[in-house]
Amino acid sequence: MPLGPDFLPLLEQVPAADLARARVMLLNYPNNPTSAVASREFFQAAVDLCKQHEILLIHDNPYIDLVFGTEPSPSPLCLPGGRDCVLELFSFAKSYHLGGFRLGFALGNCEAVASLEALKAPIDFNQYKGIMRMGVACLKLPQEVVRRDALVWQRRAEAMAGALKLEGVEVQLPTAGMYLWLRLPPGVEDDVAFCQHLVATTGVALAPGQGFGPGGRGYVRVALVQPEGVLEAAAVRIAEAMRRKPAAASIRPDDPLEAGSAAA
């Protein structure tokens, strides 16, 4: 689907032939890698479009609790018509720091849930009850716990974006998530080569945009997985690398970062 400048699909520009052929629309907001957030109005338009064309809307929603403001991220499942055509997926990896336990759940259209169960049952087994009880305990935590963690990501995003701006790098401060999505400057279009050069010469590891699809070419993703001070130091080195051509740059920091800045 064509994307607008806010990294939301331009639903009105999806070709009619594609809509007639499509069976599934996959969305993910708050988004990885762009940290874009979708509005209630956007989701309602997506639900209406999917209902009209009998399309299953699958919403991958692991970042729902990582919104920086006071307003929660909307869910298409909760909107009028949502239960007719939406399957929403949640993971405990982000909200509750349970990455690696492979714990989550699906909610929504009963036929879609039944199909998912029928598909998954012969492929693998459920997690053992100890892990599932851990998930239940997480869901019983006060909402203030996940809100507190969201503020950590917000402070890190503000620190990293502020440091990059001081170095002359254009960056949009996200309103959710744990990533910054950076456009490489003109003349530095090969994001894979840039990331390889950056980690080899500075120890700062970013994810090349092409890893998320062809639309990511010329972008890099910064994962905000280090404290503010480390991120600010990494921002200086990222900016310096952007000012040079990766093939010719030779950045040799006097004090390498202890653990890199952003293991994406």
C-alpha positions as CSV (number, residue, x, y, z in Angstrom):
1,M,0.0,0.0,0.0
2,P,1.3,3.5,-0.7
3,L,2.4,5.4,2.4
4,G,1.9,9.1,3.2
5,P,4.5,11.3,4.9
6,D,3.2,10.2,8.3
7,F,4.0,6.5,7.4
8,L,0.3,5.6,7.3
9,P,-1.2,3.8,4.3
10,L,-3.1,6.0,1.9
11,L,-6.2,3.8,1.9
12,E,-8.0,5.9,-0.8
13,Q,-5.1,5.2,-3.2
14,V,-5.1,1.4,-3.0
15,P,-6.0,0.2,-6.5
16,A,-9.5,-1.3,-6.9
17,A,-8.0,-4.4,-8.4
18,D,-5.8,-5.0,-5.4
19,L,-8.8,-4.6,-3.0
20,A,-10.8,-7.1,-5.1
21,R,-8.0,-9.6,-4.9
22,A,-6.9,-9.1,-1.3
23,R,-7.9,-11.3,1.5
24,V,-5.8,-9.8,4.4
25,M,-4.7,-6.3,5.3
26,L,-1.8,-6.2,7.8
27,L,-1.3,-3.1,9.9
28,N,1.0,-2.4,12.9
29,Y,0.5,0.9,14.8
30,P,2.3,2.0,16.9
31,N,4.7,0.9,14.2
32,N,8.0,-0.8,14.0
33,P,10.3,0.5,12.6
34,T,8.9,4.1,12.1
35,S,7.2,4.6,15.5
36,A,4.3,6.1,13.6
37,V,0.9,6.1,15.4
38,A,-2.5,5.8,13.8
39,S,-5.6,7.7,14.8
40,R,-9.0,6.4,15.6
41,E,-10.2,8.0,12.3
42,F,-7.6,6.1,10.3
43,F,-8.5,2.8,11.9
44,Q,-12.2,3.4,11.4
45,A,-11.5,4.0,7.7
46,A,-9.5,0.8,7.5
47,V,-12.2,-1.2,9.2
48,D,-14.9,0.2,6.9
49,L,-12.7,-0.5,3.8
50,C,-12.1,-4.1,4.9
51,K,-15.7,-4.8,5.7
52,Q,-16.7,-3.4,2.3
53,H,-14.3,-5.7,0.5
54,E,-14.5,-8.7,2.8
55,I,-10.9,-8.4,3.9
56,L,-9.6,-9.6,7.2
57,L,-7.7,-6.8,9.0
58,I,-4.9,-8.2,11.1
59,H,-3.5,-5.7,13.5
60,D,-0.1,-6.5,15.0
61,N,-0.3,-4.5,18.3
62,P,2.7,-5.3,20.6
63,Y,3.5,-1.6,21.2
64,I,0.1,-0.5,22.4
65,D,1.4,0.4,25.9
66,L,4.4,2.4,24.7
67,V,2.5,5.6,23.8
68,F,4.1,8.7,25.3
69,G,1.0,10.8,25.9
70,T,-2.0,10.4,28.2
71,E,-4.3,9.1,25.4
72,P,-4.1,5.4,24.8
73,S,-3.4,4.0,21.3
74,P,-6.7,3.2,19.6
75,S,-7.5,-0.4,18.6
76,P,-9.5,-1.2,15.5
77,L,-11.1,-4.1,17.3
78,C,-12.9,-1.7,19.6
79,L,-14.4,0.4,16.7
80,P,-17.8,-0.1,15.1
81,G,-17.5,-3.1,12.8
82,G,-14.2,-4.2,14.3
83,R,-15.4,-7.5,15.6
84,D,-16.7,-8.4,12.1
85,C,-13.3,-8.1,10.3
86,V,-10.4,-7.6,12.8
87,L,-7.9,-10.0,14.3
88,E,-5.6,-8.3,16.8
89,L,-2.3,-9.7,18.0
90,F,-0.6,-8.9,21.3
91,S,2.8,-9.8,22.6
92,F,4.1,-9.7,26.2
93,A,7.6,-8.9,24.9
94,K,7.4,-5.1,24.8
95,S,4.8,-4.1,27.5
96,Y,6.2,-6.5,30.1
97,H,9.8,-7.1,28.9
98,L,9.2,-10.8,28.2
99,G,11.1,-11.0,24.9
100,G,12.2,-14.6,24.3
101,F,9.3,-16.3,26.1
102,R,7.2,-16.2,23.0
103,L,4.0,-15.3,24.9
104,G,1.0,-13.5,23.4
105,F,-2.6,-13.8,22.4
106,A,-5.0,-13.1,19.6
107,L,-8.4,-11.4,19.9
108,G,-11.2,-10.6,17.4
109,N,-13.3,-12.2,14.7
110,C,-14.4,-15.6,15.9
111,E,-13.8,-17.3,12.5
112,A,-10.3,-15.9,12.2
113,V,-9.4,-17.0,15.8
114,A,-10.7,-20.5,15.1
115,S,-8.7,-20.7,11.8
116,L,-5.6,-19.5,13.7
117,E,-6.1,-22.2,16.3
118,A,-6.6,-24.9,13.7
119,L,-3.4,-23.8,11.9
120,K,-1.2,-23.4,15.0
121,A,-2.3,-26.6,16.9
122,P,-0.4,-29.1,14.7
123,I,2.6,-26.8,14.2
124,D,3.7,-26.2,17.8
125,F,2.7,-26.5,21.5
126,N,1.6,-23.9,24.0
127,Q,4.0,-22.5,26.5
128,Y,4.1,-24.5,29.7
129,K,1.8,-23.3,32.5
130,G,4.6,-21.5,34.4
131,I,5.1,-19.1,31.5
132,M,1.4,-18.6,31.0
133,R,0.9,-17.9,34.7
134,M,3.6,-15.3,34.4
135,G,1.6,-13.7,31.6
136,V,-1.5,-13.7,33.8
137,A,0.4,-12.0,36.6
138,C,1.6,-9.3,34.2
139,L,-2.0,-8.6,33.1
140,K,-2.9,-8.1,36.7
141,L,-0.3,-5.4,37.3
142,P,-1.5,-1.8,37.7
143,Q,-1.5,0.2,34.5
144,E,0.8,2.7,36.2
145,V,3.6,0.1,35.8
146,V,3.5,0.1,32.0
147,R,3.0,3.8,31.9
148,R,6.1,4.3,34.0
149,D,8.1,2.2,31.5
150,A,6.6,4.2,28.6
151,L,8.1,7.3,30.2
152,V,11.5,5.7,30.1
153,W,11.3,5.2,26.3
154,Q,10.0,8.8,26.0
155,R,13.0,10.2,27.9
156,R,15.4,8.2,25.8
157,A,13.7,9.3,22.5
158,E,13.9,12.9,23.6
159,A,17.6,12.6,24.6
160,M,18.6,10.9,21.3
161,A,16.5,13.2,19.1
162,G,17.8,16.3,21.0
163,A,21.5,15.2,20.6
164,L,21.0,14.4,16.9
165,K,19.4,17.8,16.3
166,L,22.4,19.5,18.0
167,E,24.6,17.8,15.5
168,G,22.4,19.0,12.6
169,V,20.6,15.8,11.9
170,E,16.9,16.1,11.0
171,V,14.8,13.9,13.1
172,Q,11.1,13.7,14.1
173,L,10.4,13.1,17.7
174,P,8.2,10.0,17.9
175,T,5.0,9.9,20.1
176,A,5.3,6.2,20.9
177,G,7.5,3.1,20.7
178,M,11.2,2.4,21.3
179,Y,12.7,3.5,18.0
180,L,13.8,6.5,16.0
181,W,13.5,6.3,12.2
182,L,16.2,8.3,10.5
183,R,16.5,9.4,6.9
184,L,20.1,9.3,5.7
185,P,21.4,12.5,4.1
186,P,21.7,12.9,0.4
187,G,24.7,11.1,-1.0
188,V,24.4,8.4,1.7
189,E,21.7,6.1,0.2
190,D,23.0,2.6,0.9
191,D,21.7,2.1,4.4
192,V,23.3,-1.4,4.6
193,A,26.8,-0.1,3.8
194,F,26.3,2.8,6.2
195,C,25.3,0.5,9.1
196,Q,28.2,-1.9,8.4
197,H,30.7,1.0,8.4
198,L,29.2,2.6,11.5
199,V,29.4,-0.5,13.6
200,A,32.9,-1.4,12.4
201,T,34.3,2.0,13.1
202,T,32.4,3.2,16.2
203,G,30.7,0.2,17.8
204,V,27.3,1.8,17.2
205,A,24.8,-0.7,15.8
206,L,21.8,0.4,13.9
207,A,19.3,-1.6,11.7
208,P,19.4,-0.8,8.0
209,G,16.0,0.3,6.6
210,Q,16.1,-2.3,3.8
211,G,15.7,-5.0,6.4
212,F,12.1,-3.9,6.8
213,G,11.3,-3.9,3.1
214,P,12.2,-2.0,-0.1
215,G,10.5,1.2,1.3
216,G,13.1,1.4,4.0
217,R,16.0,2.0,1.6
218,G,17.9,5.2,2.7
219,Y,16.7,4.9,6.3
220,V,18.1,3.5,9.5
221,R,16.4,2.4,12.7
222,V,17.7,3.4,16.1
223,A,16.6,1.1,19.0
224,L,16.6,3.1,22.2
225,V,17.9,0.3,24.3
226,Q,20.6,2.2,26.2
227,P,20.5,4.9,28.9
228,E,20.3,8.5,27.8
229,G,24.0,9.3,28.2
230,V,25.0,6.4,25.9
231,L,22.4,7.4,23.4
232,E,23.6,11.0,23.3
233,A,27.2,9.9,22.8
234,A,26.1,7.6,20.0
235,A,24.2,10.4,18.4
236,V,27.5,12.3,17.9
237,R,29.1,9.4,16.2
238,I,26.1,8.7,14.0
239,A,26.0,12.4,12.9
240,E,29.8,12.3,12.2
241,A,29.3,9.2,10.0
242,M,26.5,10.9,8.1
243,R,28.7,13.8,7.3
244,R,31.2,11.4,5.6
245,K,30.9,8.8,2.9
246,P,30.9,5.3,4.5
247,A,33.5,4.0,2.1
248,A,36.0,6.8,2.9
249,A,35.2,7.6,6.5
250,S,37.6,6.7,9.3
251,I,36.0,7.4,12.6
252,R,38.2,6.3,15.5
253,P,36.6,7.3,18.8
254,D,39.0,7.9,21.7
255,D,36.5,6.3,24.1
256,P,34.4,3.6,22.4
257,L,31.0,3.1,23.8
258,E,30.8,0.5,26.5
259,A,28.2,-1.6,24.8
260,G,27.2,0.2,21.6
261,S,24.3,2.5,21.6
262,A,21.4,0.8,19.8
263,A,21.5,-2.9,19.2
264,A,18.6,-3.1,16.7
